[in-house]
Amino acid sequence: MRTSLHTPYADARADALSFALGLPPLDALAVLPVEQAGVTVEFRLLGASHQVIAGPLSETVACLPGDADPLPGRASTSVPGWSYEFAATTAAHSDDTAFGRAVEAVCARLADRGDALTGAFPGSRHAVTALALENHALEDGGIGWRTWHAYPQTREIVMTRSRLVRPS
């Protein structure tokens, strides 16, 4: 699902993103609930990036006020009945054309998927945040999702990959 958002995005740089687990649902600009492995995964687009609520887990990657933890390259923990893994990378593009192509490729890949949510913010057609289920996580009884946060001002795309796996 692609949606046009009418609120300017609050995070304007990749290095301003924070990471938090366990936050309650935050005010969302768009929400998409999807099912995977018998669990509802709720994708939430925020003015300051994203929140995913999946089973016992709440993951927030956004510009959070206060003393929020910076976005880690990797994180892992246990939540009741699951183990959780998170990874984040940032791709910096040398020019607007390369950046635009990369954002458009993500949007095209997710365009017809019912298990993906893409939000386009006003001001630049490449100011998008996208979330999608990752189906290969089902192979090990898990739930997985990916996100993309595009920053036209700095020509960066922050990509995250998360997995919840039931221990065997």
C-alpha positions, 0 to 999 in steps of 0.5 A: 500500500502506498499512501501520500502523507500530508505531514512533513517528516520530522526526521531530516537526517539519517544520523538523527534516528534513534532506536527503542524497544517496548514503546507504546503505540505512537501517533501514526500517520498511516497504519497497515496490519498484516498477518505472518506466522499467525501473528499480527504485525502492525506497520506504523508510519510516524512523522519521525519514521516508523514503529512496528508492533509484532506480537510481544515486541514494539520496535521504534526507529525514529527521531525520539525526544530526550535521551533515546539510544542512537540507531545501532548497527546491530541489536538482539534481545529476548522477548517472551517466547521469541528472540529478536534481531535487528540490523541497520545500514546506511547507503550514501549516494553521490548524486541526486540521480543515483539517490532517486533511482535507489528510492524509486527501485524500492518503491517499485519493488513494494508497489503491488504488495499487500504486506508493504506500506510506503509513505510519501512525504510532501516536499520531495517525491523521494522523501519516503519511508517504507516497511515490508514483511520479509517472507523468508523468515517463515522458513525458521518459524519466524517473523521478519520485516525490512524498512527503508528511510530515504533522506533527499537532503543528504541522499541517504537511505537507512535500511533496517532488517528485523526478525522475531524467531521462536527458539527451538 
